[in-house]
Amino acid sequence: MSYLSFSRRWAGYLSRQTNLPAEQETVLTYIIEVLALTFLNVFLTLLVGAFLGVLPGTAACLVTTALFRHIAGGAHSNSPLRCAVVTIIIYPMLALLSTYFNRLGQGAVDMLSIVAFGVGMMAMIVLAPVDSVAAPIISTVRRKKLKYASVAFVMLVIVATLWFRGSQWQYAEMVRTCVALTLLWVSFMLTGWGHGFMAVIDGISLRKR
């Protein structure tokens, strides 16, 4: 796995100060890169959402994703930077797409929500949790707990969207639509197609020829 130069420099500096062995320096490099890119990722995603005029929806997408990704898992890029780029592009676009459904009326949003909840519940029951080669889920007990938690979060999301449906908040309909669209995206990332999509992202060469 390749790391950004700032992550290597900071990890190298901290390792020299604390006399860490080489293998622990690699772990430290990974931690620094993930933390830095996560903060930058969230900031830039919200900034793009604000620029497009869909900041509340973009925030709803990020929160919904955070709820599911840590328990249900899903496809990841081999590079945190590529994951960040996908996030910065996808979630503001989902929020922007939500405005189209909102213009179609509450009936269209209701239909989208029903489809999203059906797909999401099925994905969590059949596919979740999806682990990775780098962090496999060995314990069957933990796997069952994560599956139950994934299903419970779908039910929690259903309750939340029902509340937003009756809310008078001006962004309630946008948030409700974004939650449904994000649930569809999270479900997609649990499938083989989602893994294939991230494999394509990983296969894009960023080196100059």
Secondary structure, DSSP 4 states (H G I P E B T S, - for coil): ----HHHHHHHHHHHHHHT--HHHHHHHHHHHHHHHHHHHHHHHHHHHHHHTT-HHHHHHHHHHHHHHHHHHB----SSHHHHHHHHHHHHHHHHHHHHHHHHH-HHHHHHHHHHHHHHHHHHHHHT--B--SSS----HHHHHHHHHHHHHHHHHHHHHHHHHHT---TTHHHHHHHHHHHHHHHHHHHSHHHHHHHHHHHHS--S--
